[in-house]
Amino acid sequence: MIVVMKEGALPEQLDQVVRLLQGKGLRVHISEGVEKTIVGVIGPKERVLELPLESLPGVEKVMKVSNPFKLASRAFHPLDTVVQVGNHVIGSGEPVIIAGPCSVESREQILEVAHFVKRVGGHMLRGGAFKPRSSPYSFQGLGETGLKYLAEAREQTGLPVVSEVMETEALPMMLEYVDVLQIGARNMQNYPLLKAVGRTNKPVLLKRGLSATMEEWLMSAEYILDAGNPNVILCERGIRTFETYTRNTLDLNAVPVIQHLSHLPIIVDPSHGVGNARYVTPMARAAIAAGAHGLIVEIHPNPAEALSDGQQSLRLEEFEQMVHEVRRVSGALGAVESSVYAGQPS
């Protein structure tokens, strides 16, 4: 349920509503908009309905939220959430580009990639130190050594670091080294892990599960938000379908649908979405055109020798070209938006 306050409602009127709700053991989430304030109510609907809320001064109406996700819902939080990572924001302005190798393989490799990402205008560095692999015999990552290499790369370039946390036991170590905690597709419904990252103040990049519906994805985000961490970034990374010419099917429908349903920022991972470097740049362009707030892509100095996901990793020069092309798309969209606001034909 949500309680919509009237435009110009007084602070003491809002306080009265909050006290009444909390007195019934209900949890309250306040979202202050430009014109109106919305009070989100979490708890049994029956307790809300038995309260004379609409008769209180300053209350415009009481509404039911139909979606099972509450804190992630745009009804609870009408304004877009913007997540701050270092000097960068995700959810507003220029699309953020996150890039790096699937796996941190050596100090030399990650430093070379980090300096290249910085030079061509990338905003953050990604790299896997712990790798969830389908085969137990595949490269599993360098562990804490890989995290130390990522931290050194951040120190040299200033790029914030994004890396995947796979289990709650590893979380204290990850918090020491990384700026954004990634929850991978295989862990999207690892609820103990979601609750654990929700108890931190680190931004969380939540990837969509391999076969997850958008509602299931948002319900996973709800676990993080409910635990107290508002800094959630959603990531569409492709879903399993019957198609075999790509690794997954990159569901760009998710971008506008999520933006309609939720206030959380959404970025796109075209590397996992298609699984073939040939198609990554076209889908990166399409993701920005669809309105994504950013991209996360895999790049490697020599993809043919990569220890994981080489087939979907862009060579460094291909990444530079991708950055150039997605900026052109973003710039064109900005120009169209400006002309519309100015009343000029686009």
Secondary structure as UniProt FT lines:
FT   STRAND          2..5
FT   TURN            7..8
FT   HELIX           11..23
FT   TURN            24..25
FT   STRAND          27..32
FT   STRAND          37..42
FT   HELIX           45..49
FT   HELIX           53..55
FT   TURN            57..58
FT   STRAND          59..63
FT   TURN            71..72
FT   TURN            74..76
FT   STRAND          83..85
FT   TURN            86..87
FT   STRAND          88..90
FT   STRAND          96..100
FT   HELIX           107..120
FT   STRAND          124..126
FT   TURN            136..137
FT   HELIX           144..157
FT   STRAND          161..164
FT   HELIX           168..170
FT   HELIX           171..177
FT   STRAND          180..183
FT   HELIX           185..187
FT   TURN            188..189
FT   HELIX           191..198
FT   STRAND          204..207
FT   TURN            210..211
FT   HELIX           214..226
FT   TURN            227..228
FT   STRAND          232..236
FT   TURN            252..253
FT   HELIX           254..261
FT   STRAND          266..268
FT   HELIX           270..274
FT   HELIX           277..290
FT   STRAND          294..299
FT   HELIX           303..305
FT   HELIX           310..312
FT   HELIX           316..341
FT   TURN            342..343
//
